[in-house]
Amino acid sequence: MFTSSAPFAFADYLRIPITVDRTMRRVLPRHVGALHATSSPLGPRLLWARSEDGRHVPGTRTGHHTLAGIDLVCPVFTGTPEEIGCRRWTGGEGWRPLTPVQNLHGNAVAQVWTNDQGSLFLPFDPGEAMSWLWSERYTTLGRAGLHSRLRHTAVRLYYAIRPLLPRKLQLRLRRGHAARQTYPDFPGWPEEHALHDLYDWLLQRLEDIAGEPVPYVHPWPNGHTSAFVLTHDVETAAGRDAIEALRGPERVRGLRSSWNLVPERYEVAEELLDGLRSEGCEIGVHGLRHDGRDLASKRMLRKRLPAIRAWADRWGAVGFRSPATQRSWDLMPLLGFDYDSSYTDSAPHEPRPGGCCTYLPFFIDNLVELPLTLPQDHTLFDILGMTDGSVWRSKVEALRARGGMVLMIAHPDYVDCPGMLPAWEALLDQLCADSGAWHALPREVAAWWRRRAESTPVRTVGGWAVRGPAAGEAVVAWSSPVVDRPTEHSHRRVSGWA
């Protein structure tokens, strides 16, 4: 549907049909990307300010901004399209401001521009806007960056001395911090929708350029409208011995789950693994010793990785979750797993606060990241002292409405917390009641996401179909409702994904 001068990360992520024609680069300014509807090469273009080898055009400002009320945390170009060299190539005259990009004080620092041809110029790279949130790079800015560095140092110190601290003292310290903690404006908790609002906004801009609804590959297979994934982290021997408290309610409802175990902290009997596997459950690795040191540095990871990989091979585990959701954008791909599930969408209460701001999978290099999208049971019932699952229930409904993935952790270690088990069973009932949701194991979601990433909609004689490894299970969805397409997702947009 589109021809582009360079890879366009947003279109690639949604699996919008796009062809890269690098010959277009010969007539474009160095820091400008451009695309147009393939069927209308002389029509309006979408142009965007892009970095070249990590370098931005002079006049680019990094910070926390808003665009049409949407949080936008990434570098933005503060000049005009003429200043970056766009005027001659587009053939259009009269560039004029269309939508301001504002700082947090409400002052315009940049503009989305349009011209009399109907072309649009974005003062930011959509791919950068996505990666800045996925990677939590936004936490490095300004005061937030200083606070993040101090918090990181404190967490490393805490894990160094934690073996010397009684468990009750550990919990008292975390509860005291949570009681004094104020919630950041961004990311919001327990819900943050900015990135998905940006997806909607960008998809509509592509529709403006195309002059018709834009096809893409729906995020879930076989017509499912959302997904839910049950995972468990088993931190201690006591948790290992309490697995049945969580597994029992799942079993009677016909549900499967993933169990992340710690190989060098407590004994894991083969009978336990065989029993879980026989019920269709998955086994994952939850760090080597659950001491917060696996990803402390590249040197430490290299030291521990042979043992981590040996246990993964022994257990047949293809997934990893870091203890206390410690994570590193650079180190995670080195683990050698098919997927990781250590990032949270929004988590101000975790040892490392922040969040990747999405409730859909994404890639870190070749690693599929499956973000946690419900607050942890330990956080709600042990740290915050809640006694019901109202936060879970409301978040599930919000994720359903936006076609997202419900992915949660429940620990058998904390089943004694007041209200935890009743809330867990109520949550299972709520999830089972949604006939449109895809109930999957983490490994199944990761495998699907890889097939989807290699597939794309193609125009056929009978309409649009998906070509690639996901053909036969993938569904073509649309940026806006399209009539007379009963076999495709044309009846409504999936809000937040489009």
C-alpha positions in Angstrom: 0.0 0.0 0.0 2.9 2.4 0.7 6.3 3.0 -0.7 8.9 4.4 1.7 12.4 5.8 1.4 13.5 3.9 4.5 12.2 1.3 6.9 9.3 2.8 8.9 9.3 1.1 12.3 5.7 1.9 13.1 4.4 0.3 9.9 6.7 -2.6 10.4 5.3 -3.2 13.9 1.7 -3.1 12.8 2.6 -5.2 9.7 1.2 -2.5 7.3 2.1 -3.4 3.7 5.1 -1.2 2.8 7.8 -1.4 0.2 11.2 0.3 0.8 12.6 2.1 -2.3 16.0 3.3 -1.3 16.4 5.3 -4.5 14.1 7.8 -3.0 16.9 8.7 -0.6 18.9 10.2 -3.4 16.6 13.2 -3.5 15.8 13.5 0.2 17.6 15.4 2.9 19.8 13.2 5.1 17.5 13.5 8.1 14.2 13.0 6.4 12.2 9.9 5.7 9.2 9.9 3.4 6.5 7.6 2.2 3.6 7.8 -0.2 0.7 5.7 -1.3 2.0 3.2 -3.9 -1.0 3.8 -6.0 -0.5 7.6 -5.9 3.2 8.4 -6.3 2.5 12.1 -7.0 0.0 12.4 -4.2 0.6 13.6 -0.6 3.5 12.3 1.4 4.2 11.6 5.0 7.6 12.9 6.0 9.3 12.5 9.3 12.5 13.7 11.0 14.8 10.7 11.3 18.1 10.1 13.0 21.1 8.9 10.9 23.5 6.5 12.8 22.1 7.9 16.1 22.6 11.5 15.0 19.8 14.0 14.8 19.5 17.1 12.7 20.5 20.3 14.5 17.5 21.9 16.2 16.4 18.6 17.8 15.3 18.7 21.4 14.9 15.7 23.7 12.3 15.8 26.4 8.8 15.0 27.6 6.3 16.5 25.3 2.6 16.1 24.4 1.1 15.8 20.9 -2.7 16.1 20.7 -2.9 15.4 24.4 -0.7 12.3 24.0 2.6 11.9 26.0 5.5 12.0 23.6 8.9 11.3 25.1 11.6 11.3 22.5 13.7 13.7 20.4 11.7 16.3 18.4 12.9 18.6 15.7 11.9 22.2 16.6 12.4 23.8 13.2 10.3 24.1 10.0 10.2 21.6 7.1 12.0 24.2 4.9 14.9 24.3 7.4 15.4 20.5 7.2 15.2 20.7 3.3 11.7 19.4 2.7 10.3 22.1 0.4 11.8 21.2 -2.9 11.2 17.4 -2.8 7.5 17.5 -1.9 6.6 19.9 -4.7 4.1 21.5 -2.3 4.2 25.1 -1.1 3.0 26.9 1.9 4.0 24.7 4.8 1.9 25.7 7.8 1.5 24.4 11.4 -1.2 21.8 11.9 -0.7 20.4 15.4 1.6 21.7 18.1 4.0 19.5 20.1 4.0 21.1 23.5 6.3 20.9 26.6 4.8 20.1 30.0 4.2 23.8 30.6 1.9 23.9 27.5 4.3 25.9 25.3 4.7 24.8 21.7 8.2 23.6 21.0 7.6 22.0 17.6 4.8 21.4 15.1 3.3 18.8 12.9 3.2 20.6 9.5 1.0 20.3 6.4 1.0 22.0 3.0 -1.3 22.7 0.2 -0.6 19.2 -1.3 -1.9 17.5 1.8 1.6 16.2 2.8 2.4 15.9 6.5 5.8 16.5 8.2 6.3 14.8 11.7 9.0 16.5 13.8 9.9 13.1 15.3 10.7 9.6 14.3 7.8 7.3 15.3 10.2 4.4 15.7 12.2 6.4 18.2 9.0 7.4 20.0 8.2 3.7 20.4 11.6 2.5 21.4 12.1 5.3 24.0 9.1 3.9 25.9 9.7 0.2 25.3 13.3 0.5 26.5 12.4 2.9 29.4 14.9 5.4 28.1 12.6 8.1 29.1 13.6 7.4 32.7 17.0 8.9 32.0 15.7 12.4 31.4 16.3 15.3 33.8 15.3 14.8 37.4 13.8 11.5 36.6 17.1 10.4 35.3 18.9 11.4 38.4 16.3 9.7 40.6 16.5 6.6 38.4 20.3 6.4 38.8 20.1 6.9 42.6 17.3 4.3 42.8 19.4 1.8 40.7 22.4 2.3 43.1 20.1 1.8 46.1 18.6 -1.4 44.7 22.0 -2.9 44.0 23.0 -2.1 47.6 19.8 -3.6 48.9 20.3 -6.8 47.1 23.9 -7.0 48.3 22.8 -6.8 52.0 19.4 -8.5 51.6 20.6 -12.0 52.6 21.5 -10.4 56.0 18.0 -8.9 56.5 15.2 -10.8 58.1 12.2 -11.3 55.8 10.0 -9.2 58.0 12.4 -6.3 57.9 12.6 -6.5 54.1 8.8 -6.2 53.9 8.7 -3.4 56.5 11.2 -1.4 54.4 9.2 -1.9 51.2 5.9 -1.1 52.8 7.3 2.0 54.4 8.6 3.2 51.1 5.3 2.5 49.3 3.4 4.4 52.0 5.5 7.5 51.4 5.6 7.1 47.6 3.8 9.5 45.3 2.6 8.3 41.9 4.4 9.8 38.9 2.4 11.6 36.2 4.0 9.3 33.7 3.6 6.4 33.3 0.2 6.4 34.8 -0.7 3.6 37.2 -2.3 1.1 37.1 -3.1 2.1 33.5 -1.0 3.9 30.9 -2.3 4.3 27.3 -0.1 7.0 25.8 1.8 4.7 23.4 -1.4 3.1 22.2 -3.0 6.5 21.7 0.0 7.4 19.6 -0.5 4.2 17.5 -4.1 5.4 16.8 -2.9 8.9 15.9 -0.2 7.6 13.5 -2.5 5.1 11.9 -5.0 7.9 11.1 -2.2 10.0 9.6 -1.4 7.1 7.3 -5.0 6.8 6.3 -5.0 10.5 5.5 -2.0 10.0 3.1 -3.6 6.8 1.6 -7.0 8.4 1.2 -8.6 5.1 2.3 -8.6 2.7 5.3 -5.2 1.1 6.0 -4.9 -2.7 6.4 -2.6 -4.3 9.0 -2.2 -7.7 10.7 -4.4 -7.9 13.8 -2.3 -8.5 17.0 -4.1 -11.8 17.8 -4.7 -14.9 15.7 -7.9 -16.6 14.6 -10.2 -13.6 15.3 -9.4 -13.3 19.0 -10.0 -9.8 20.3 -7.5 -9.9 23.2 -5.3 -12.4 25.0 -4.6 -13.5 28.5 -1.5 -15.3 29.9 -1.2 -16.8 33.4 2.3 -16.9 34.8 3.7 -17.8 38.3 7.1 -17.0 39.9 8.1 -19.5 42.6 10.6 -17.6 44.7 11.2 -20.0 47.6 10.9 -23.6 48.8 7.8 -22.6 50.6 6.3 -21.3 47.4 7.2 -24.5 45.6 5.3 -26.4 48.3 2.3 -24.2 47.9 2.0 -24.5 44.1 -1.3 -26.4 44.3 -3.0 -23.5 46.0 -2.9 -21.6 42.7 -2.8 -24.5 40.3 -5.9 -26.1 41.7 -8.3 -23.3 40.8 -6.8 -23.2 37.3 -7.1 -26.9 36.8 -10.9 -27.0 37.6 -11.4 -24.2 35.1 -9.4 -25.9 32.4 -6.6 -23.3 32.4 -2.9 -23.7 31.7 -0.1 -21.5 33.1 3.6 -21.0 33.1 5.7 -21.7 36.2 9.1 -19.9 36.5 11.4 -21.7 38.9 14.7 -20.9 40.5 17.1 -23.8 39.9 19.9 -23.0 42.4 17.8 -21.7 45.4 15.7 -24.7 46.2 15.3 -28.3 44.9 13.1 -28.8 41.9 12.0 -32.4 41.6 11.5 -34.0 38.2 8.1 -35.3 39.5 7.0 -31.6 40.0 8.1 -30.7 36.4 6.5 -33.8 34.9 3.2 -33.1 36.7 3.0 -29.5 35.5 3.9 -30.5 31.9 1.4 -33.3 31.9 -1.3 -30.7 32.5 -0.2 -28.6 29.6 1.8 -26.1 31.7 5.1 -24.4 30.8 8.3 -24.2 32.7 10.5 -21.1 32.7 13.7 -19.9 34.4 13.3 -17.3 37.2 17.0 -16.3 37.5 19.7 -18.6 38.8 19.5 -17.9 42.5 16.9 -15.1 42.9 19.5 -12.7 44.3 19.1 -9.8 41.9 22.6 -10.3 40.4 22.0 -12.1 37.1 21.8 -8.8 35.1 23.9 -6.7 37.5 26.6 -6.3 34.8 27.7 -7.9 31.5 30.6 -9.5 33.4 28.2 -11.1 35.9 25.9 -12.3 33.2 28.7 -14.0 31.4 29.8 -15.7 34.6 26.3 -17.1 35.3 25.0 -17.6 31.7 26.4 -21.1 31.3 24.6 -22.4 34.3 21.4 -20.5 33.3 21.5 -22.0 29.9 22.2 -25.5 31.3 19.1 -25.4 33.5 17.0 -24.0 30.6 18.1 -26.9 28.4 17.5 -29.5 31.2 14.0 -28.1 31.8 13.1 -27.5 28.2 12.5 -23.8 29.1 12.4 -21.2 26.4 11.4 -18.3 28.6 13.0 -16.2 31.3 11.8 -13.8 34.0 14.3 -11.8 36.0 13.9 -11.8 39.8 12.3 -8.6 41.0 11.8 -7.7 37.3 15.4 -6.5 37.1 16.1 -5.8 33.5 18.6 -4.5 31.0 17.7 -3.5 27.4 21.3 -4.4 26.3 21.8 -7.6 28.3 18.4 -9.3 27.9 19.1 -10.5 24.3 22.3 -12.2 25.5 20.3 -14.6 27.6 19.6 -16.8 24.6 15.9 -17.4 25.4 13.1 -17.3 22.9 11.2 -14.7 25.1 11.6 -12.7 28.2 8.9 -11.4 30.5 10.6 -9.0 32.9 9.3 -5.7 31.7 6.1 -4.2 33.1 3.8 -1.8 31.3 3.7 0.5 34.4 5.1 -0.3 37.8 6.0 2.5 40.2 6.2 0.1 43.2 8.7 -2.3 41.9 12.4 -2.3 42.9 13.1 -0.7 39.5 10.1 1.5 38.8 9.2 2.6 35.3 7.4 0.6 32.6 7.5 -0.1 28.8 4.1 1.6 28.4 2.6 -1.2 26.2 0.3 -4.1 26.7 1.4 -5.9 23.5 4.6 -7.9 22.8 7.6 -6.3 21.1 11.1 -7.2 20.1 14.4 -6.5 21.8 16.7 -7.4 18.9 15.7 -11.0 18.3 14.1 -11.5 21.7 10.4 -11.4 22.1 9.4 -9.3 25.1 6.1 -10.2 26.8 5.3 -7.3 29.2 3.6 -7.8 32.5 0.3 -5.9 32.3 -1.3 -6.5 35.7 0.1 -5.4 39.0 1.8 -8.2 40.9 -0.1 -10.0 43.7 2.9 -9.3 46.0 2.6 -5.6 45.2 -1.2 -5.3 45.8 -1.7 -7.6 48.8 1.6 -7.6 50.6 3.2 -4.2 49.9 0.1 -2.0 49.5 -2.0 -4.0 51.9 -5.1 -4.3 49.6 -7.6 -7.0 50.4 -9.5 -7.4 47.2 -8.8 -7.7 43.5 -10.6 -4.5 42.3 -7.4 -3.2 40.7 -7.0 -6.4 38.8 -10.7 -6.4 37.6 -10.6 -2.8 36.4 -7.3 -3.3 34.6 -8.5 -6.4 32.8 -11.6 -4.6 31.5 -9.4 -1.7 30.3 -7.0 -4.1 28.5 -9.9 -6.0 26.9 -11.4 -2.8 25.6 -8.2 -1.9 23.9 -7.4 -5.4 22.5 -4.4 -5.8 24.7 -2.7 -8.7 26.5 -3.5 -9.5 30.1 -0.3 -11.0 31.5 0.1 -11.4 35.2 2.2 -13.0 37.9 0.8 -14.8 40.9 3.2 -16.2 43.5 2.4 -19.3 45.5 4.8 -17.7 48.1 2.1 -15.1 49.0 -1.1 -17.1 49.1 -1.4 -16.4 52.8 -1.9 -12.6 52.2 -5.4 -11.6 53.2 -7.7 -11.6 50.2 -5.2 -12.9 47.7 -6.7 -16.3 47.0 -10.4 -15.1 46.6 -9.2 -12.3 44.3 -7.2 -14.9 42.3 -10.2 -17.1 41.8 -12.4 -14.1 40.9 -9.9 -13.0 38.4 -9.8 -16.5 36.7 -13.6 -16.4 36.5 -13.4 -12.9 34.9 -10.9 -14.1 32.3 -12.8 -17.2 31.5 -16.0 -15.2 30.9 -14.5 -13.5 27.8 -15.1 -15.8 24.9 -13.2 -13.6 22.5 -9.9 -13.8 24.5 -7.1 -16.0 23.4 -5.9 -18.1 26.4 -2.3 -18.9 25.7 1.0 -19.9 27.2 3.9 -17.4 27.0 5.8 -19.6 24.5 2.7 -19.7 22.3 2.4 -15.9 22.3 6.1 -15.5 21.5 5.9 -18.0 18.6 2.8 -16.3 17.2 4.5 -12.9 17.4 7.4 -14.2 15.4 5.1 -15.6 12.7 3.2 -12.4 12.7 6.4 -10.3 12.3 7.2 -12.2 9.1 3.7 -11.9 7.6 2.0 -9.0 5.8 -1.4 -8.2 4.2 -1.4 -8.5 0.4 -4.0 -7.5 -2.1 -5.6 -10.4 -3.9 -8.4 -10.7 -6.5 -10.9 -11.3 -3.7 -9.6 -8.6 -1.4 -6.9 -8.6 1.2 -5.2 -11.7 2.7 -2.2 -12.3 4.9 0.9 -13.9 3.3 3.7 -15.4 5.3 4.1 -17.9 8.2 0.9 -16.5 9.9 -1.3 -17.1 6.9 -4.4 -19.1 7.8 -4.5 -17.8 11.4 -3.8 -14.1 11.0 -6.7 -11.7 10.4 -6.5 -8.5 8.3 -7.7 -5.5 10.4 -8.3 -1.9 9.3 -7.6 1.6 10.5 -11.3 2.5 10.1 -14.5 0.4 9.5 -14.7 -1.0 6.0 -18.0 -2.2 4.7 -18.6 -5.5 2.9 -15.6 -7.3 4.4 -17.4 -9.9 6.6 -14.3 -12.1 6.9 -12.0 -9.4 8.1 -11.9 -7.2 11.2 -13.8 -4.4 9.6 -16.7 -4.0 12.1 -14.7 -1.8 14.5 -11.3 -0.5 15.3 -9.5 -2.1 18.2 -8.9 1.0 20.3 -5.3 1.6 21.3 -4.1 -0.7 18.5 -6.3 0.8 15.9 
